[in-house]
Every structure is written in structure tokens, then in C-alpha cells.
Amino acid sequence: MSDTILRTLQADAMGILKAVPGLALAQVLSADEGLTESDVQQKLSHLTGAEKIGLAVIVMQPEIPRAEKNLPGPVVRVELSIQVIESVLINRSANGTLIPANVASLRVLAALHQQVIGNSILYADQKPLEPLPGKKGFVTYLVTVYAEQLSAATVERVQPLAFGIDEDSDLVITTATSGAAIYYTTNGNFPGPSNDAATLYSGPVTIADGDFIRAAAFLSPLNPSSISNVTIRIDGEITLNGELVTMSGETIFL
């Protein structure tokens, strides 16, 4: 696996985490920016005013602990580590994010677990959350997921989701894969059967201004579809993975 692919995986993971509403107030940083833990702690301790304060999510450079032999299925296992560092005194003050490090770590894990990125799928490690020792006044957690890159012959996934608005202005979600189960969440968490907070889609979803919906489709033994992020806007527009599409009175499938 080339360095370019690893950097793309890191950048994509950063993009996913920056889009998580529950992490909107945190600093999402990349380790290859030359940051050390002391640099981050100093940065967190000096931010003031309207800046994002007290909590950093650092996406480390992906590593390859081992490469599999030339066998069917996954050919490379890549580990991706994310450090969540909290300056407790500042983060939990009036100017802080008020998001504890353990809660932020769970949100990071929920956002990345079973996320499809390009030709890879992210999975939580066997021990995905681990508290780390840190300087006095700071709380640090390590979140570990791994990416399995699939060979072209094994990339069989549920078809991407399509979204539309019906005559009642409700959100319609479909996939071209017959029999696939669609799950969605409205709190930014992972949309899938392993999450008790996820809802199994059974018909049009009532939506309102500001709603943020994450959805994905599942059908064993296929790999799940990519996760779609949908934001509802009061001005009559729908944001699908960052792209605005104007609604009309008819159903629009994207």
C-alpha cells in the first residue's frame, strides 16, 4: 500500500470527523502537521475568545503492522489511531467545548466504525478505546480502528443510497440492492444494526430544518454501502455529502 493511499485514508478520516456534529467544537488536527503532545497541550491552554477550546482530536498517520499473504479477501490491514486530548480546566469552563474526552472518544469511534472509504472499510479494533497517561490537568484517550483494503475481486457492496422528497415533504431513502436493510441515525452516530440508537428504515422520514441524518444499507454477505450524510435546510435545500440540491414539489432521487 503506497504512502499516497495512507495519506488519503488519514485525510478522509479527518474529513469524516470534522463533519460529525458532536465534534463540531473540537480541534480536529493531523499528526503530520508536526504536532507533538506538548504542542497540542500548549495550543489548547492558550485558545481564548470565540475559538474552539479545550479539546483536540488528532488523527495519526496510518500504520501497517503486517501485510497478509496473497490470499482471497483482505490483503492489507492498516491501523489508524486517533488521540483525543482534553485540557480539563479549560474545556469544562464557560469558554470550553463542555465535551469530556471519554464522550468525544465514543463519538470518534461511532463515526469511523464500519465507515467505507474508497476501497477500504474501517472497523473498530478489539480494544478500540484506551485511556493514556498524560500531564496533570489533561485527559487523553486513544481510539484505534483498522482499515481492510479489499482486492478488486472481493469488493461486493450494497449499492449506494439514493435520497428523495415525497409529496408530503418527507425524506425517502432507497438502494438498488434488493433486500438490503437501511439504517439511519439523527444524532451523528454510526447508522447500522450494531448501534441500538440506529433506526431501521421502514418508510419516509419526517424531517425538519437543521436535521442531520446519517444512513447506510446492509445485506449479508455483501459489504455495507458507503455512509451518506444528509443535512436538511430551512431554505428548501437538502445537503447530501456537502452538495446542495434544490427541492421542488416532486420527488428527487440523487
BAFIRO-350540 format. One record per residue (C-alpha): residue in three letters; x, z, y. Coordinates in Angstrom, 1 decimal, padded with zeros to 4 digits, always signed. Each point is the difference from the previous one (the first is absolute). Last residue first. Layout:
BEGIN
+------+--------+--------+--------+
: gufi :     xx :     zz :     yy :
+------+--------+--------+--------+
:  ala :      X :      Z :      Y :
...
+------+--------+--------+--------+
//
This chain:
BEGIN
+------+--------+--------+--------+
: gufi :     xx :     zz :     yy :
+------+--------+--------+--------+
:  leu : -029.9 : -006.2 : +011.9 :
:  phe : -003.7 : -000.1 : -000.9 :
:  ile : -002.3 : -000.1 : +003.0 :
:  thr : -003.7 : +000.8 : -000.4 :
:  glu : -002.0 : -001.4 : +002.8 :
:  gly : -001.0 : +001.6 : +003.3 :
:  ser : +003.5 : -000.5 : +001.3 :
:  met : +003.1 : +002.2 : -000.4 :
:  thr : +003.3 : -000.9 : +001.7 :
:  val : +003.1 : +000.3 : -002.2 :
:  leu : +002.9 : +002.1 : +001.2 :
:  glu : +003.1 : +000.0 : -002.2 :
:  gly : +001.9 : +003.3 : -000.6 :
:  asn : -000.7 : +000.3 : -003.7 :
:  leu : -003.7 : -000.9 : +000.6 :
:  thr : -001.2 : +001.1 : +003.5 :
:  ile : -003.7 : -000.6 : +000.5 :
:  glu : -001.5 : -000.9 : +003.3 :
:  gly : -003.3 : +000.7 : +001.7 :
:  asp : +001.4 : +001.9 : +003.0 :
:  ile : -000.6 : +003.3 : -001.9 :
:  arg : +003.0 : -000.6 : -002.3 :
:  ile : +000.1 : +000.6 : -003.7 :
:  thr : +003.4 : +000.3 : -001.6 :
:  val : +000.7 : -001.5 : -003.5 :
:  asn : +003.1 : +000.6 : -002.1 :
:  ser : +000.3 : -002.0 : -003.2 :
:  ile : +002.0 : +001.3 : -003.0 :
:  ser : +001.4 : -002.7 : -002.2 :
:  ser : -001.9 : -000.6 : -003.2 :
:  pro : +000.6 : +002.2 : -003.0 :
:  asn : +002.2 : -001.1 : -002.9 :
:  leu : -002.0 : -001.6 : -002.8 :
:  pro : -000.6 : +002.0 : -003.3 :
:  ser : -002.3 : +001.4 : +001.2 :
:  leu : -002.2 : -001.0 : +003.0 :
:  phe : +000.5 : +001.5 : +003.5 :
:  ala : -000.9 : -001.0 : +003.5 :
:  ala : +001.3 : +001.4 : +003.3 :
:  ala : -001.4 : +001.4 : +003.2 :
:  arg : +001.1 : +001.9 : +003.1 :
:  ile : -002.7 : +000.5 : +002.7 :
:  phe : +000.6 : +001.3 : +003.6 :
:  asp : -003.2 : +000.6 : +001.9 :
:  gly : +000.4 : -000.1 : +003.8 :
:  asp : -003.4 : -001.3 : +000.8 :
:  ala : -002.4 : +000.4 : -002.8 :
:  ile : -000.4 : -001.4 : -003.5 :
:  thr : -002.7 : +000.2 : -002.8 :
:  val : +001.5 : -001.3 : -003.2 :
:  pro : -001.6 : -002.9 : -001.9 :
:  gly : -000.3 : +000.6 : -003.7 :
:  ser : +001.4 : +001.9 : -003.0 :
:  tyr : +003.6 : +000.8 : +001.1 :
:  leu : +001.5 : +002.9 : -001.9 :
:  thr : +000.9 : +002.6 : +002.6 :
:  ala : +003.4 : +001.6 : +000.3 :
:  ala : +000.3 : +003.7 : +000.5 :
:  asp : +000.7 : +000.7 : -003.7 :
:  asn : +003.1 : -002.2 : +000.3 :
:  ser : +001.2 : -001.4 : -003.4 :
:  pro : -002.8 : -002.6 : +000.1 :
:  gly : +001.4 : -001.7 : +003.0 :
:  pro : +000.0 : -000.2 : +003.8 :
:  phe : +003.1 : +001.9 : +001.1 :
:  asn : -000.7 : +002.2 : +003.1 :
:  gly : -000.8 : -001.2 : +003.5 :
:  asn : -003.1 : +002.2 : +000.4 :
:  thr : -002.7 : -002.7 : -000.6 :
:  thr : +000.8 : -000.8 : -003.6 :
:  tyr : -000.8 : -003.0 : -002.2 :
:  tyr : -000.2 : -000.9 : -003.7 :
:  ile : -000.9 : -003.4 : -001.5 :
:  ala : -000.4 : -000.3 : -003.7 :
:  ala : +000.9 : -003.4 : -001.5 :
:  gly : -002.5 : -001.6 : -002.3 :
:  ser : +000.5 : -003.6 : +001.2 :
:  thr : +003.1 : -000.5 : +002.1 :
:  ala : -001.0 : -001.9 : +003.1 :
:  thr : -000.2 : +003.2 : +002.0 :
:  thr : -002.7 : +001.3 : +002.3 :
:  ile : -000.5 : +002.5 : +002.8 :
:  val : -003.1 : -000.1 : +002.3 :
:  leu : +000.0 : +002.1 : +003.2 :
:  asp : -003.4 : +000.7 : +001.5 :
:  ser : -001.3 : -001.8 : +003.1 :
:  asp : -003.6 : -000.1 : -001.5 :
:  glu : +000.3 : -003.8 : -000.5 :
:  asp : +003.2 : +000.3 : -001.9 :
:  ile : +003.6 : +000.4 : +001.3 :
:  gly : +002.8 : -001.3 : -002.2 :
:  phe : +003.2 : +001.0 : -001.7 :
:  ala : +002.0 : -001.7 : -002.7 :
:  leu : +002.3 : +001.9 : -002.4 :
:  pro : +003.0 : -001.5 : -001.6 :
:  gln : -000.2 : -001.1 : -003.7 :
:  val : +000.8 : +002.6 : -002.6 :
:  arg : +003.6 : -000.5 : -001.0 :
:  glu : +002.0 : -001.7 : -002.7 :
:  val : +003.7 : -000.1 : +000.9 :
:  thr : +001.5 : +000.1 : -003.5 :
:  ala : +001.4 : -003.5 : -000.2 :
:  ala : +001.4 : +000.1 : +003.5 :
:  ser : +002.1 : +003.1 : -000.9 :
:  leu : -001.2 : +003.3 : +001.4 :
:  gln : +001.9 : +002.2 : +002.4 :
:  glu : -000.9 : +003.6 : -000.6 :
:  ala : +000.2 : +002.1 : +003.0 :
:  tyr : +000.6 : +003.8 : -000.1 :
:  val : -001.3 : +002.8 : +002.0 :
:  thr : +001.7 : +003.2 : +001.2 :
:  val : -001.2 : +002.3 : +002.8 :
:  leu : +002.6 : +002.6 : +001.2 :
:  tyr : -001.3 : +002.9 : +002.1 :
:  thr : +001.7 : +001.7 : +002.9 :
:  val : -001.0 : +003.1 : +002.0 :
:  phe : +002.0 : +000.9 : +003.1 :
:  gly : +000.3 : +003.3 : +001.9 :
:  lys : +003.2 : +001.0 : -001.8 :
:  lys : +001.8 : -003.1 : -001.2 :
:  gly : -001.1 : -001.7 : -003.2 :
:  pro : -000.4 : +000.5 : -003.7 :
:  leu : -002.1 : -002.7 : -001.6 :
:  pro : -003.6 : +000.2 : -001.2 :
:  glu : -000.8 : -002.5 : -002.8 :
:  leu : -003.0 : -002.4 : -000.3 :
:  pro : -000.1 : -002.9 : -002.4 :
:  lys : +001.2 : +001.7 : -003.2 :
:  gln : -000.9 : -002.6 : -002.6 :
:  asp : +000.5 : -002.6 : +002.7 :
:  ala : -003.0 : -001.5 : +001.8 :
:  tyr : -000.5 : -003.7 : -000.6 :
:  leu : +000.7 : -003.0 : +002.3 :
:  ile : -000.8 : -003.5 : -001.2 :
:  ser : +002.4 : -002.9 : +000.6 :
:  asn : -000.3 : -003.8 : +000.5 :
:  gly : -001.0 : +000.3 : +003.6 :
:  ile : -000.9 : +003.6 : +000.7 :
:  val : -002.9 : +001.3 : -002.1 :
:  gln : -000.8 : +003.7 : +000.7 :
:  gln : -000.6 : +002.1 : -003.2 :
:  his : +001.2 : +003.1 : +001.8 :
:  leu : +001.2 : -000.7 : +003.5 :
:  ala : -002.8 : +001.3 : +002.3 :
:  ala : -000.9 : +003.0 : -002.2 :
:  leu : +003.7 : +001.0 : -000.2 :
:  val : +000.4 : -000.2 : +003.8 :
:  arg : -003.2 : +002.0 : +000.5 :
:  leu : +001.2 : +002.6 : -002.5 :
:  ser : +003.2 : +000.3 : +001.9 :
:  ala : -001.8 : +000.4 : +003.4 :
:  val : -002.0 : +002.9 : -001.5 :
:  asn : +003.2 : +001.7 : -001.3 :
:  ala : +001.7 : -000.6 : +003.4 :
:  pro : -002.8 : +001.7 : +002.0 :
:  ile : -002.0 : -002.3 : +002.4 :
:  leu : -000.5 : +001.7 : +003.3 :
:  thr : +001.5 : -003.0 : +001.7 :
:  gly : +001.8 : +002.1 : +002.6 :
:  asn : -000.6 : +000.5 : +003.7 :
:  ala : -002.4 : +003.0 : -000.4 :
:  ser : +002.4 : +001.5 : -002.5 :
:  arg : +000.1 : -000.6 : -003.7 :
:  asn : +002.6 : -002.7 : +000.1 :
:  ile : +002.2 : +001.8 : +002.5 :
:  leu : +000.5 : +003.3 : -002.0 :
:  val : -000.1 : -001.8 : -003.4 :
:  ser : +002.5 : -002.8 : +000.6 :
:  glu : -001.2 : -002.0 : -002.9 :
:  ile : +001.9 : -002.5 : -002.1 :
:  val : -001.6 : -002.4 : -002.5 :
:  gln : +002.6 : -001.8 : -002.0 :
:  ile : -001.0 : -003.2 : -001.8 :
:  ser : +001.7 : -001.3 : -003.1 :
:  leu : -000.4 : -003.4 : -001.6 :
:  glu : +001.3 : -000.5 : -003.6 :
:  val : +000.3 : -003.5 : -001.4 :
:  arg : -000.6 : -000.8 : -003.6 :
:  val : +000.9 : -003.6 : -001.0 :
:  val : -001.2 : -002.2 : -002.8 :
:  pro : -003.6 : +001.0 : -000.3 :
:  gly : -001.8 : -001.8 : -002.9 :
:  pro : +001.7 : -002.0 : -002.8 :
:  leu : +003.6 : +001.0 : -000.7 :
:  asn : +003.2 : -001.1 : +001.6 :
:  lys : +001.6 : +003.4 : +000.1 :
:  glu : -001.2 : +002.5 : +002.6 :
:  ala : +001.9 : +000.8 : +003.1 :
:  arg : +000.9 : +003.5 : +000.9 :
:  pro : +000.1 : +002.4 : +002.9 :
:  ile : -000.9 : -002.8 : +002.5 :
:  glu : -000.2 : +001.5 : +003.5 :
:  pro : -002.4 : -000.6 : +002.9 :
:  gln : +001.4 : +001.0 : +003.5 :
:  met : -001.8 : +003.1 : +001.2 :
:  val : -003.4 : +000.0 : +001.9 :
:  ile : +000.1 : +002.9 : +002.4 :
:  val : -003.3 : +001.7 : +001.0 :
:  ala : +000.6 : +002.2 : +003.0 :
:  leu : -002.1 : +002.9 : +001.3 :
:  gly : +000.4 : +002.1 : +003.2 :
:  ile : -001.2 : -002.1 : +002.8 :
:  lys : -001.4 : -003.4 : +000.8 :
:  glu : +000.5 : -000.5 : +003.7 :
:  ala : -002.6 : +001.0 : +002.5 :
:  gly : +002.2 : +002.7 : +001.6 :
:  thr : +003.1 : +001.0 : -001.9 :
:  leu : +002.4 : -001.1 : -002.7 :
:  his : +003.1 : +002.3 : -000.2 :
:  ser : -000.4 : +001.8 : -003.3 :
:  leu : -001.1 : -003.0 : -001.9 :
:  lys : +003.0 : -002.1 : +001.1 :
:  gln : +002.4 : +002.8 : -000.8 :
:  gln : -001.5 : +000.4 : -003.4 :
:  val : +000.2 : -003.7 : -000.6 :
:  asp : +003.6 : -000.2 : +001.0 :
:  ser : +000.9 : +003.0 : -002.1 :
:  glu : -001.7 : -001.7 : -003.0 :
:  thr : +002.1 : -003.1 : +000.5 :
:  leu : -001.3 : -003.2 : +001.6 :
:  gly : +002.1 : -003.2 : -000.1 :
:  glu : -003.0 : -002.3 : +000.5 :
:  asp : +000.3 : -000.6 : -003.8 :
:  ala : -002.1 : +003.1 : -000.6 :
:  ser : -003.1 : -001.6 : +001.5 :
:  leu : -002.4 : +002.1 : +002.1 :
:  val : -003.6 : +000.8 : +000.1 :
:  gln : -000.5 : +002.6 : +002.8 :
:  ala : -003.3 : +001.8 : -000.6 :
:  leu : -003.1 : -000.1 : +002.1 :
:  ala : -001.7 : -002.9 : -001.9 :
:  leu : +000.7 : +001.6 : -003.4 :
:  gly : -003.6 : +000.6 : -001.0 :
:  pro : -001.0 : -003.4 : +001.3 :
:  val : +002.4 : -001.7 : -002.4 :
:  ala : +001.2 : -003.2 : +001.6 :
:  lys : +003.6 : +001.3 : +000.7 :
:  leu : +000.2 : +000.9 : -003.7 :
:  ile : -000.8 : -003.6 : -001.1 :
:  gly : +002.5 : -001.5 : +002.4 :
:  met : +002.7 : +002.4 : -001.1 :
:  ala : -000.6 : -001.0 : -003.6 :
:  asp : +000.2 : -003.7 : +001.0 :
:  ala : +003.3 : +000.6 : +001.7 :
:  gln : +001.5 : +001.8 : -003.0 :
:  leu : -001.2 : -002.7 : -002.4 :
:  thr : +001.4 : -002.6 : +002.3 :
:  arg : +003.3 : +001.8 : +000.0 :
:  leu : +000.1 : +000.1 : -003.7 :
:  ile : -000.9 : -003.7 : -000.3 :
:  thr : +002.8 : -000.9 : +002.5 :
:  asp : +002.5 : +002.1 : -002.0 :
:  ser : -000.7 : -002.2 : -003.0 :
:  met : -001.5 : +001.1 : -003.3 :
+------+--------+--------+--------+
//
